[in-house]
Amino acid sequence: MSFTIKPPKRHKYNAKATVYRGWRFDSKAEAKFAMLLDQRKSNGDIILWLRQTAFDLGEDTRYRVDFVVVERDGETYAVDVKGMETGPFKKIKKLWKKYGELPLRIVKKGRLVETIE
């Protein structure tokens, strides 16, 4: 009897899944951002952060953001960590402007590049 072991699938945008604190993140950038959030929580800058939170954007679209963050002053916002912006995400941005319940901060290469209110 013979069998073949398939190598792990490559992500279509070359993102490498990374494990941090036992959680699997879709990319190194997401895991790194989670580490930053943990540091900010330890410093008392934020109260809490959640990962993979889903929001309904209209009747037929459900979108899962990478993080929801609650600052010490009560400010709450969603965060999406992006390597590259895809066509489908451009549609999500339009829907978020219309239906989003929180501001959406888009982070690329560790920096805030856009906030959608």
Steps between C-alpha positions, in 0.01 A plus 500: 500500500632844410371847564609853435530773758396832357707802598307777676313730266660835432288804566415673174660825620805325654384573855639253751268376770653566840414370846513738795374408849354184353288692248547462127522828312475518121826697471810603690373859487178404684694308766739792542204737542354268767834519685483880483147493640615276787779748578255791492266308732786428742587871499138591575447683170213271398241316705456204271526370148306233318591307188297385201180688582222485240284794391193502277539746214154513354268206453729268307858574612671391818860617545747385762754763610838397637462687832265714706681728746365684805727786609533608863293813426218283361570560131417178315596415143556210263838426340584316180866417435565491126794394291328599180156633426287276280202582280254333739639707789430821307134392499521434875633853557195646322266280701681590822446871431129431472442232768808484723421536869854606598781689329715258295874563512703345220859417591770420244863427586432581863363848427151644493428591138126571503203533732149440374234666714 
